[in-house]
Amino acid sequence: MSVVCDDCLVPEWSLRPATGSDRKFLFDLHRATMGEYVDATFGWDDRAQEALFDESFAPDTCQIIRVDNQDAGVLALETNDAEIWLGLIEIQPRFQGMGIGTAVVESVLQRGAETNKAVALRVLRVNNSARSLYERLGFVSYCENDVRVFLRADPPTPP
C-alpha cells in the first residue's frame, strides 16, 4: 500500500504474523525505538529490560511491519466490543520519518471507523514526538498519570 501525502510518497508496507523466531528482532527494535524514553522514565537496565520483554513476549499477538521486503517494525492490536487497543507500534529508526508509522496508525483508525470502534493507546509522557503524532491524527488525551498519557480517537459520527 503506497500513500501520497502533501510532500512525500510513503513506501509500500505490509503486515505479516510474528513468530517466535522474531524475538531478537523485536527486542532490538524495542531497545532502538524506546530505549531513551524508558531510560528517561525508569532507567534502562539491559538485563532487566530483556527479562521484562521475555515475560510478556507473545508473538501470536504481534504483526511485523514490512517495507521493501524487510522487517521494519511491529504492530500489536487487541479488539473488544467497544474499542481497538493499539498496544504497540514501533518502527526501526532507519524507516522513521517516511510516513510509515502514520500510515499504519491511519489504517488502524480506518478499521475503527469501519467497525464503529474507538482506537485507544498509551504513550510514555516523555515521548513527545509520539504524542504529537497521535494528536495530529485525532487522538485526544482522556487520562494521564506520572508516567503515561492515555489517548483515544472515537470513530466518526455518521451524518
FENRAFEN-V621511 format. One record per residue. N is the residue number from 1. RES is the residue in one small letter. PHI is phi in degrees with one decimal (* if undefined). PSI is psi in degrees with one decimal (NA if undefined). D_LAST is the distance of its C-alpha to the last C-alpha in Angstrom with 2 decimals. Layout:
BEGIN
n->N res->RES phi->PHI psi->PSI d_last->D_LAST
n->N res->RES phi->PHI psi->PSI d_last->D_LAST
END
This chain:
BEGIN
n->1 res->m phi->* psi->118.7 d_last->28.43
n->2 res->s phi->-106.6 psi->143.6 d_last->28.89
n->3 res->v phi->-128.2 psi->132.4 d_last->26.32
n->4 res->v phi->-96.6 psi->129.1 d_last->26.95
n->5 res->c phi->-114.6 psi->-176.6 d_last->26.21
n->6 res->d phi->-53.2 psi->-42.3 d_last->27.32
n->7 res->d phi->-134.3 psi->21.0 d_last->30.95
n->8 res->c phi->-152.0 psi->162.2 d_last->31.46
n->9 res->l phi->-115.5 psi->115.4 d_last->31.32
n->10 res->v phi->-74.4 psi->130.2 d_last->30.49
n->11 res->p phi->-59.3 psi->152.6 d_last->33.07
n->12 res->e phi->-64.4 psi->137.1 d_last->32.20
n->13 res->w phi->-136.3 psi->159.6 d_last->31.87
n->14 res->s phi->-149.0 psi->172.7 d_last->31.82
n->15 res->l phi->-121.6 psi->144.1 d_last->32.26
n->16 res->r phi->-134.9 psi->151.9 d_last->35.22
n->17 res->p phi->-62.7 psi->140.9 d_last->36.20
n->18 res->a phi->-78.6 psi->155.5 d_last->38.55
n->19 res->t phi->-131.8 psi->171.9 d_last->42.00
n->20 res->g phi->-58.5 psi->-29.0 d_last->44.88
n->21 res->s phi->-73.1 psi->-6.9 d_last->46.49
n->22 res->d phi->-86.4 psi->-0.3 d_last->43.72
n->23 res->r phi->-53.7 psi->-50.1 d_last->44.99
n->24 res->k phi->-62.8 psi->-46.4 d_last->46.99
n->25 res->f phi->-56.3 psi->-45.6 d_last->44.28
n->26 res->l phi->-69.0 psi->-38.4 d_last->41.72
n->27 res->f phi->-68.7 psi->-43.3 d_last->44.10
n->28 res->d phi->-61.0 psi->-38.8 d_last->45.15
n->29 res->l phi->-63.2 psi->-45.0 d_last->41.51
n->30 res->h phi->-61.0 psi->-45.0 d_last->40.88
n->31 res->r phi->-61.2 psi->-44.9 d_last->44.00
n->32 res->a phi->-68.3 psi->-36.2 d_last->43.10
n->33 res->t phi->-94.1 psi->-30.3 d_last->39.51
n->34 res->m phi->-115.4 psi->-8.1 d_last->39.81
n->35 res->g phi->-52.8 psi->-48.8 d_last->43.52
n->36 res->e phi->-66.6 psi->-33.6 d_last->43.48
n->37 res->y phi->-75.4 psi->-40.9 d_last->40.65
n->38 res->v phi->-64.7 psi->-41.9 d_last->42.31
n->39 res->d phi->-61.2 psi->-43.5 d_last->45.61
n->40 res->a phi->-68.0 psi->-27.0 d_last->44.31
n->41 res->t phi->-92.5 psi->-48.9 d_last->42.82
n->42 res->f phi->-119.7 psi->-18.6 d_last->45.32
n->43 res->g phi->92.0 psi->136.8 d_last->47.94
n->44 res->w phi->-103.2 psi->118.4 d_last->48.14
n->45 res->d phi->-118.2 psi->115.9 d_last->50.94
n->46 res->d phi->-55.8 psi->-46.3 d_last->50.84
n->47 res->r phi->-65.3 psi->-43.3 d_last->52.49
n->48 res->a phi->-65.2 psi->-41.6 d_last->50.40
n->49 res->q phi->-65.6 psi->-38.6 d_last->47.15
n->50 res->e phi->-65.8 psi->-39.7 d_last->48.28
n->51 res->a phi->-63.9 psi->-44.2 d_last->49.14
n->52 res->l phi->-61.0 psi->-43.2 d_last->45.74
n->53 res->f phi->-59.9 psi->-48.1 d_last->44.09
n->54 res->d phi->-64.4 psi->-34.0 d_last->46.25
n->55 res->e phi->-61.1 psi->-35.9 d_last->45.52
n->56 res->s phi->-107.1 psi->4.6 d_last->41.80
n->57 res->f phi->-64.8 psi->114.3 d_last->42.06
n->58 res->a phi->-137.4 psi->84.7 d_last->40.04
n->59 res->p phi->-59.3 psi->-26.2 d_last->39.51
n->60 res->d phi->-69.6 psi->-8.5 d_last->37.66
n->61 res->t phi->-101.8 psi->2.4 d_last->34.71
n->62 res->c phi->-120.3 psi->156.0 d_last->34.53
n->63 res->q phi->-125.4 psi->141.1 d_last->33.72
n->64 res->i phi->-90.1 psi->128.7 d_last->35.65
n->65 res->i phi->-83.1 psi->126.9 d_last->33.83
n->66 res->r phi->-114.5 psi->137.9 d_last->35.87
n->67 res->v phi->-135.8 psi->129.2 d_last->36.27
n->68 res->d phi->49.9 psi->46.2 d_last->38.89
n->69 res->n phi->58.9 psi->26.3 d_last->40.32
n->70 res->q phi->-126.5 psi->146.4 d_last->40.95
n->71 res->d phi->-71.2 psi->122.0 d_last->39.71
n->72 res->a phi->-118.9 psi->-14.2 d_last->37.72
n->73 res->g phi->179.6 psi->-169.1 d_last->35.97
n->74 res->v phi->-140.9 psi->147.9 d_last->34.55
n->75 res->l phi->-136.2 psi->131.8 d_last->31.22
n->76 res->a phi->-130.5 psi->125.1 d_last->31.05
n->77 res->l phi->-126.1 psi->147.2 d_last->27.99
n->78 res->e phi->-128.4 psi->135.1 d_last->27.87
n->79 res->t phi->-121.2 psi->135.8 d_last->25.06
n->80 res->n phi->-129.9 psi->-169.1 d_last->24.76
n->81 res->d phi->-64.1 psi->-28.4 d_last->22.37
n->82 res->a phi->-102.9 psi->-28.6 d_last->20.40
n->83 res->e phi->-154.5 psi->168.6 d_last->20.75
n->84 res->i phi->-109.3 psi->121.5 d_last->22.37
n->85 res->w phi->-95.5 psi->116.5 d_last->25.37
n->86 res->l phi->-87.5 psi->90.6 d_last->26.43
n->87 res->g phi->-75.9 psi->-26.4 d_last->30.05
n->88 res->l phi->-163.0 psi->131.6 d_last->31.68
n->89 res->i phi->-143.8 psi->124.7 d_last->31.29
n->90 res->e phi->-138.3 psi->134.9 d_last->34.44
n->91 res->i phi->-121.2 psi->130.2 d_last->35.29
n->92 res->q phi->-52.2 psi->139.3 d_last->38.95
n->93 res->p phi->-51.3 psi->-37.2 d_last->39.92
n->94 res->r phi->-70.0 psi->-14.0 d_last->40.98
n->95 res->f phi->-104.3 psi->-1.0 d_last->37.47
n->96 res->q phi->-77.0 psi->155.7 d_last->35.74
n->97 res->g phi->82.1 psi->6.3 d_last->34.45
n->98 res->m phi->-103.8 psi->-3.0 d_last->33.36
n->99 res->g phi->90.6 psi->4.5 d_last->29.65
n->100 res->i phi->-67.4 psi->-48.4 d_last->30.14
n->101 res->g phi->-58.9 psi->-43.6 d_last->29.07
n->102 res->t phi->-59.7 psi->-46.0 d_last->25.91
n->103 res->a phi->-63.0 psi->-40.3 d_last->25.16
n->104 res->v phi->-66.0 psi->-46.5 d_last->25.93
n->105 res->v phi->-63.7 psi->-40.2 d_last->23.75
n->106 res->e phi->-60.9 psi->-35.8 d_last->20.82
n->107 res->s phi->-66.9 psi->-35.1 d_last->21.46
n->108 res->v phi->-68.4 psi->-41.7 d_last->21.36
n->109 res->l phi->-62.6 psi->-37.6 d_last->18.03
n->110 res->q phi->-63.8 psi->-42.2 d_last->16.74
n->111 res->r phi->-61.0 psi->-41.3 d_last->18.34
n->112 res->g phi->-61.8 psi->-42.8 d_last->16.65
n->113 res->a phi->-63.5 psi->-42.4 d_last->13.14
n->114 res->e phi->-67.3 psi->-27.7 d_last->14.35
n->115 res->t phi->-106.9 psi->5.5 d_last->15.83
n->116 res->n phi->56.9 psi->45.0 d_last->13.34
n->117 res->k phi->-123.3 psi->142.8 d_last->16.32
n->118 res->a phi->-69.6 psi->156.9 d_last->17.22
n->119 res->v phi->-115.1 psi->127.9 d_last->20.00
n->120 res->a phi->-126.5 psi->156.1 d_last->22.97
n->121 res->l phi->-161.3 psi->175.1 d_last->26.34
n->122 res->r phi->-135.1 psi->153.6 d_last->29.39
n->123 res->v phi->-141.4 psi->144.9 d_last->31.51
n->124 res->l phi->-63.7 psi->138.0 d_last->35.00
n->125 res->r phi->-54.5 psi->-34.8 d_last->35.07
n->126 res->v phi->-77.1 psi->-8.4 d_last->37.53
n->127 res->n phi->-92.3 psi->72.2 d_last->35.28
n->128 res->n phi->-65.0 psi->-32.5 d_last->33.65
n->129 res->s phi->-67.0 psi->-41.3 d_last->32.80
n->130 res->a phi->-66.0 psi->-44.1 d_last->30.73
n->131 res->r phi->-60.9 psi->-41.7 d_last->28.98
n->132 res->s phi->-61.2 psi->-42.2 d_last->28.24
n->133 res->l phi->-60.4 psi->-48.9 d_last->26.78
n->134 res->y phi->-62.3 psi->-41.9 d_last->24.48
n->135 res->e phi->-65.9 psi->-37.7 d_last->23.35
n->136 res->r phi->-62.6 psi->-30.9 d_last->22.81
n->137 res->l phi->-87.1 psi->4.5 d_last->20.51
n->138 res->g phi->104.6 psi->2.5 d_last->18.36
n->139 res->f phi->-74.9 psi->146.0 d_last->20.49
n->140 res->v phi->-127.5 psi->137.9 d_last->21.47
n->141 res->s phi->-67.4 psi->133.1 d_last->24.78
n->142 res->y phi->-122.3 psi->-8.4 d_last->24.79
n->143 res->c phi->-164.4 psi->142.7 d_last->28.52
n->144 res->e phi->-139.9 psi->149.4 d_last->31.68
n->145 res->n phi->-134.7 psi->-169.7 d_last->35.31
n->146 res->d phi->-64.2 psi->-22.3 d_last->38.43
n->147 res->v phi->-110.9 psi->-39.2 d_last->37.77
n->148 res->r phi->-129.1 psi->157.4 d_last->34.07
n->149 res->v phi->-118.1 psi->131.6 d_last->30.61
n->150 res->f phi->-103.0 psi->130.1 d_last->27.79
n->151 res->l phi->-126.4 psi->156.8 d_last->24.37
n->152 res->r phi->-148.0 psi->141.6 d_last->20.94
n->153 res->a phi->-123.3 psi->114.0 d_last->17.66
n->154 res->d phi->-78.0 psi->150.9 d_last->14.75
n->155 res->p phi->-66.0 psi->153.5 d_last->12.22
n->156 res->p phi->-61.2 psi->145.4 d_last->8.94
n->157 res->t phi->-79.9 psi->133.9 d_last->6.41
n->158 res->p phi->-63.0 psi->147.7 d_last->3.82
n->159 res->p phi->-66.8 psi->NA d_last->0.00
END
